[in-house]
Amino acid sequence: MKDFVYLCSVNKLLYYIILSGWYMFSLLPMRVHYINSDILFWLLYGVFRYRRKVVWKNLTESFPEKSEEELRKIERGFYRFFCDYMVEAVKMMTISREEMKRRMVFKGVDQLDKTVENGQSVVLYLGHYCNWEWVTWLPLWVTPKAQCGQIYHPLENKDFDRLFLRSRERMGSLCIAMQDTLREVMRYKKENQPTMIGYISDQKPFWTSIHHWVDFLNHDTPVLTGTERIARKMHQVVFYVDMHRVRRGYYEAEFKLMSLEPQNLKEFELTDMYFSLLEKSIRRAPEFWLWSHDRWKRTREEFNERFEVVNGKVIPKDTEFNRECGLIK
């Protein structure tokens, strides 16, 4: 028991040390942050070559029509943006409302407000494109009648998770753990509380969560369909958040209506629509997508070899590999 209390005390102290450092570093002017970003780019891209093989593989397979010179330009552009993204995420801890409203502009918010006035909730489809972290400042732009939020995957380290939550929830946009999504959405509906919730839906799904595949960036891609299922079940209005980087440190997000009545669409039609819109955004300026993610690690061939779908559920086949992975006993 004493060891447990001691460990908790150490973790709490470490949390406040990191918080203090993050807070102080965040107070630096943006121009200083971008100097740090330039240094970080040199380290990640040139010295440590952070995930260079993964990024290059993703780029060459996604854009076979582009020359090596074009791909290298996109590659360098991605690493420069990625470093900017990291310092911009740090700045969120202390940036003022006024400065953020200048740097992160939302267009078409009247559509969202009208939806809320009609007593409906809003689903916002996003991707890991441009600075997705800054979308958490949407409450500065929309009606206070809506509870804004975003679905996120909690970090294993609880102290770091608390730090990111502290930064992301500064303006009242709540972070909802992925595993709690449906329960929380149903709770808000029961309380007649309209919501505007962002779903970043371009992640790699777990094997047992694969129910649909799309042609995305020249790949046969397994995709998450939970966002669509929630929107259809709850009869929520669906928008795509089309982000643009105007210039360094300045972004615009335009809300594009996808469906007023998603429950009337065919199964997976909404998901297909989202990935089509996301691909258009990426092809417009590919350097602003998260290319360092090993997005296409799972293939349909391996899925068919290891799993079968029974009554809509993904069931592991009785294979030695699945036994070794602990998927079956």
C-alpha positions as CSV (number, residue, x, y, z in Angstrom):
1,M,0.0,0.0,0.0
2,K,2.8,2.4,0.9
3,D,4.5,1.6,-2.5
4,F,1.2,2.4,-4.3
5,V,0.8,5.7,-2.5
6,Y,4.4,6.6,-3.2
7,L,4.0,5.8,-6.9
8,C,0.9,7.9,-7.1
9,S,2.7,10.9,-5.5
10,V,5.6,10.6,-7.9
11,N,3.2,10.4,-10.9
12,K,1.3,13.5,-9.6
13,L,4.6,15.4,-9.2
14,L,5.7,14.4,-12.6
15,Y,2.4,15.6,-14.1
16,Y,2.7,19.0,-12.6
17,I,6.3,19.3,-13.7
18,I,5.4,18.5,-17.3
19,L,2.4,20.7,-17.1
20,S,4.5,23.7,-15.9
21,G,7.0,23.1,-18.6
22,W,4.4,22.8,-21.3
23,Y,2.6,25.9,-20.0
24,M,5.8,28.0,-19.9
25,F,6.9,26.8,-23.4
26,S,3.4,27.5,-24.7
27,L,3.7,31.2,-23.7
28,L,6.4,31.8,-26.4
29,P,5.2,33.9,-29.4
30,M,4.2,32.0,-32.5
31,R,7.2,33.2,-34.4
32,V,9.5,31.5,-31.8
33,H,7.5,28.4,-32.0
34,Y,8.0,28.3,-35.8
35,I,11.7,28.7,-35.3
36,N,11.6,25.6,-33.1
37,S,9.5,23.9,-35.7
38,D,12.3,24.5,-38.3
39,I,14.8,23.0,-36.0
40,L,12.6,20.1,-35.3
41,F,12.1,19.5,-39.1
42,W,15.9,19.3,-39.5
43,L,16.1,16.8,-36.7
44,L,13.1,14.6,-37.7
45,Y,13.7,14.7,-41.5
46,G,17.4,14.9,-41.8
47,V,19.0,13.4,-38.7
48,F,16.6,10.9,-37.2
49,R,14.7,10.2,-40.5
50,Y,11.5,9.7,-38.5
51,R,9.3,7.1,-40.3
52,R,10.8,8.1,-43.6
53,K,10.3,4.6,-45.1
54,V,6.6,4.5,-44.1
55,V,6.0,8.0,-45.5
56,W,7.8,7.3,-48.8
57,K,5.9,3.9,-49.2
58,N,2.6,5.6,-48.6
59,L,3.3,8.4,-51.0
60,T,4.7,6.3,-53.9
61,E,1.7,3.9,-53.7
62,S,-0.9,6.6,-53.4
63,F,0.4,8.8,-56.3
64,P,2.0,6.4,-58.9
65,E,1.4,9.1,-61.5
66,K,3.8,11.6,-59.8
67,S,7.5,11.9,-60.5
68,E,10.1,11.3,-57.8
69,E,10.8,15.0,-57.7
70,E,7.1,15.8,-57.1
71,L,6.9,13.1,-54.4
72,R,10.1,14.4,-52.6
73,K,8.5,17.9,-52.6
74,I,5.4,16.5,-50.9
75,E,7.5,14.4,-48.5
76,R,9.5,17.5,-47.3
77,G,6.3,19.5,-47.2
78,F,4.7,16.9,-45.0
79,Y,7.5,16.9,-42.5
80,R,7.5,20.7,-42.3
81,F,3.8,20.8,-41.7
82,F,4.0,17.9,-39.2
83,C,6.5,19.9,-37.1
84,D,4.3,23.0,-37.4
85,Y,1.4,20.9,-36.2
86,M,3.3,19.8,-33.1
87,V,4.3,23.3,-32.0
88,E,0.7,24.6,-32.8
89,A,-0.6,21.8,-30.5
90,V,1.6,23.0,-27.8
91,K,0.5,26.6,-28.2
92,M,-3.1,25.6,-27.6
93,M,-2.4,25.5,-23.9
94,T,-2.2,29.3,-23.6
95,I,-3.3,30.9,-26.9
96,S,-6.0,33.6,-26.5
97,R,-9.5,33.4,-27.9
98,E,-8.9,36.4,-30.0
99,E,-5.7,35.0,-31.6
100,M,-7.2,31.6,-32.2
101,K,-10.3,33.2,-33.9
102,R,-7.9,34.9,-36.3
103,R,-5.9,31.8,-37.0
104,M,-8.7,29.1,-37.1
105,V,-11.7,30.4,-39.2
106,F,-14.9,28.4,-39.6
107,K,-17.1,29.0,-42.6
108,G,-20.7,27.9,-42.9
109,V,-21.4,27.8,-39.2
110,D,-24.9,29.1,-39.8
111,Q,-25.8,25.7,-41.2
112,L,-24.8,24.1,-37.9
113,D,-26.6,26.7,-35.8
114,K,-29.8,26.2,-37.9
115,T,-29.6,22.4,-37.3
116,V,-29.3,22.9,-33.6
117,E,-32.2,25.5,-33.6
118,N,-34.3,22.7,-35.2
119,G,-33.5,20.5,-32.2
120,Q,-31.2,18.2,-34.1
121,S,-27.6,17.1,-33.5
122,V,-24.6,17.4,-35.8
123,V,-22.0,14.8,-36.9
124,L,-18.8,16.3,-38.2
125,Y,-16.6,14.1,-40.3
126,L,-12.9,15.0,-40.1
127,G,-9.6,13.5,-41.2
128,H,-6.0,13.8,-40.0
129,Y,-5.7,16.7,-42.3
130,C,-4.3,20.2,-41.6
131,N,-4.4,21.0,-37.9
132,W,-7.3,18.8,-36.7
133,E,-6.5,19.8,-33.1
134,W,-7.6,23.3,-33.7
135,V,-11.1,22.2,-34.6
136,T,-11.7,21.8,-30.9
137,W,-12.1,25.6,-30.8
138,L,-15.4,25.4,-32.6
139,P,-17.3,26.5,-29.5
140,L,-16.0,30.0,-30.2
141,W,-18.0,30.1,-33.4
142,V,-21.3,28.3,-32.9
143,T,-24.4,28.6,-30.8
144,P,-23.9,27.9,-27.0
145,K,-27.1,25.8,-27.2
146,A,-25.0,22.9,-28.6
147,Q,-22.6,20.8,-26.7
148,C,-19.4,20.5,-28.8
149,G,-17.2,17.5,-28.5
150,Q,-14.8,15.2,-30.3
151,I,-14.1,11.4,-30.2
152,Y,-10.6,10.5,-29.1
153,H,-8.5,7.5,-28.2
154,P,-7.2,7.9,-24.6
155,L,-3.5,7.6,-24.2
156,E,-2.1,4.7,-22.2
157,N,-0.2,7.2,-20.0
158,K,-2.9,8.8,-17.9
159,D,-0.8,11.8,-17.0
160,F,-0.2,12.7,-20.6
161,D,-3.8,12.0,-21.3
162,R,-4.8,14.6,-18.7
163,L,-2.4,17.1,-20.2
164,F,-3.9,16.8,-23.7
165,L,-7.5,16.9,-22.3
166,R,-6.6,20.1,-20.4
167,S,-5.5,21.7,-23.7
168,R,-8.3,20.3,-25.9
169,E,-11.1,21.1,-23.6
170,R,-10.2,24.7,-22.8
171,M,-13.1,26.2,-24.7
172,G,-15.7,23.6,-23.5
173,S,-15.4,21.1,-26.3
174,L,-15.5,17.8,-24.5
175,C,-13.3,14.8,-25.4
176,I,-15.3,11.6,-25.5
177,A,-13.4,8.3,-25.2
178,M,-13.9,6.1,-28.3
179,Q,-15.3,3.2,-26.3
180,D,-17.9,5.5,-24.6
181,T,-19.1,7.2,-27.9
182,L,-22.5,5.5,-28.3
183,R,-23.4,5.7,-24.6
184,E,-22.6,9.4,-24.4
185,V,-24.4,10.2,-27.6
186,M,-27.5,8.4,-26.4
187,R,-27.3,10.2,-23.0
188,Y,-27.3,13.6,-24.7
189,K,-30.2,12.5,-26.9
190,K,-32.2,11.4,-23.8
191,E,-31.5,14.7,-22.2
192,N,-32.6,16.6,-25.3
193,Q,-29.2,18.2,-25.5
194,P,-28.2,19.0,-29.2
195,T,-24.5,18.1,-29.9
196,M,-21.9,18.9,-32.5
197,I,-19.4,16.0,-32.3
198,G,-16.3,15.6,-34.5
199,Y,-15.3,12.1,-35.6
200,I,-11.8,11.6,-37.1
201,S,-12.7,8.5,-39.2
202,D,-9.6,7.8,-41.4
203,Q,-7.8,5.7,-38.8
204,K,-6.8,2.1,-39.3
205,P,-9.5,-0.2,-37.8
206,F,-8.9,-3.2,-35.7
207,W,-9.3,-6.5,-37.5
208,T,-12.5,-7.3,-35.8
209,S,-13.9,-3.9,-36.6
210,I,-13.6,-4.2,-40.4
211,H,-17.0,-4.3,-42.1
212,H,-16.3,-2.3,-45.2
213,W,-13.6,-1.5,-47.8
214,V,-13.2,1.5,-50.0
215,D,-10.9,2.6,-52.9
216,F,-9.0,5.3,-51.2
217,L,-5.8,6.9,-52.5
218,N,-5.1,4.0,-54.9
219,H,-5.5,1.4,-52.1
220,D,-8.1,-1.2,-51.2
221,T,-8.7,0.3,-47.8
222,P,-10.4,-1.2,-44.7
223,V,-12.4,1.6,-43.0
224,L,-14.2,2.5,-39.8
225,T,-18.0,2.6,-40.1
226,G,-19.0,3.6,-36.5
227,T,-19.6,7.2,-37.4
228,E,-22.1,6.3,-40.0
229,R,-23.9,3.8,-37.8
230,I,-24.3,6.4,-35.0
231,A,-25.5,9.1,-37.5
232,R,-28.1,6.7,-39.0
233,K,-29.2,5.4,-35.6
234,M,-29.6,8.8,-34.0
235,H,-31.0,10.6,-37.2
236,Q,-28.3,13.3,-37.0
237,V,-27.4,15.8,-39.7
238,V,-24.0,15.1,-41.2
239,F,-21.3,17.5,-42.4
240,Y,-17.8,17.1,-43.8
241,V,-15.2,19.5,-42.4
242,D,-13.1,20.6,-45.4
243,M,-9.9,22.2,-44.0
244,H,-7.5,24.5,-45.9
245,R,-4.2,25.9,-44.8
246,V,-4.3,29.5,-45.8
247,R,-0.6,30.1,-44.8
248,R,1.6,29.1,-42.0
249,G,-0.3,29.2,-38.8
250,Y,-3.7,30.1,-40.4
251,Y,-6.4,27.6,-41.3
252,E,-10.0,27.7,-42.6
253,A,-12.6,25.0,-42.1
254,E,-15.7,24.9,-44.4
255,F,-18.7,22.8,-43.4
256,K,-20.1,20.8,-46.4
257,L,-23.5,19.2,-45.9
258,M,-23.4,15.4,-46.6
259,S,-26.9,14.4,-45.5
260,L,-29.9,15.7,-43.7
261,E,-31.3,12.3,-43.3
262,P,-28.5,9.7,-43.2
263,Q,-31.0,7.0,-42.0
264,N,-32.4,7.0,-45.6
265,L,-29.1,6.3,-47.3
266,K,-27.9,2.9,-48.3
267,E,-25.6,1.1,-45.9
268,F,-22.0,2.4,-46.2
269,E,-23.1,5.2,-48.6
270,L,-22.2,7.9,-46.1
271,T,-18.8,6.3,-45.4
272,D,-18.0,6.1,-49.1
273,M,-19.0,9.8,-49.4
274,Y,-16.7,10.8,-46.6
275,F,-13.7,9.0,-48.0
276,S,-14.4,10.5,-51.5
277,L,-14.4,14.0,-50.0
278,L,-11.3,13.4,-47.9
279,E,-9.4,12.2,-50.9
280,K,-10.3,15.3,-52.8
281,S,-9.0,17.4,-49.9
282,I,-5.7,15.4,-49.8
283,R,-5.1,15.5,-53.5
284,R,-5.6,19.3,-53.4
285,A,-2.7,19.6,-51.0
286,P,-1.3,16.2,-50.1
287,E,1.5,17.5,-47.7
288,F,-1.1,18.2,-45.0
289,W,-2.3,14.7,-44.4
290,L,-0.7,12.3,-41.8
291,W,1.5,10.2,-44.1
292,S,3.6,8.8,-41.2
293,H,0.7,6.6,-40.1
294,D,1.0,3.0,-41.4
295,R,-2.5,3.2,-42.8
296,W,-2.5,0.3,-45.2
297,K,-1.0,-2.4,-43.1
298,R,-4.1,-4.6,-43.1
299,T,-5.0,-6.2,-46.5
300,R,-8.1,-7.8,-47.7
301,E,-6.2,-11.0,-48.5
302,E,-5.0,-11.4,-45.0
303,F,-8.4,-10.5,-43.6
304,N,-10.1,-13.2,-45.8
305,E,-7.5,-15.7,-44.7
306,R,-7.8,-15.0,-41.0
307,F,-11.5,-14.0,-40.5
308,E,-15.0,-14.7,-41.6
309,V,-18.2,-12.6,-41.3
310,V,-21.1,-14.3,-39.6
311,N,-24.4,-12.4,-39.2
312,G,-22.6,-9.1,-39.6
313,K,-19.9,-10.0,-37.0
314,V,-16.2,-10.5,-37.8
315,I,-15.2,-13.9,-36.4
316,P,-11.5,-15.1,-36.3
317,K,-11.0,-18.4,-38.1
318,D,-9.5,-21.3,-36.3
319,T,-5.9,-20.7,-37.5
320,E,-2.6,-21.1,-35.7
321,F,-1.8,-17.4,-36.3
322,N,-5.0,-16.4,-34.6
323,R,-4.3,-18.7,-31.7
324,E,-0.8,-17.2,-31.3
325,C,-2.3,-13.7,-31.3
326,G,-4.8,-14.7,-28.6
327,L,-7.8,-14.0,-30.8
328,I,-9.1,-17.5,-30.2
329,K,-8.4,-20.1,-27.5
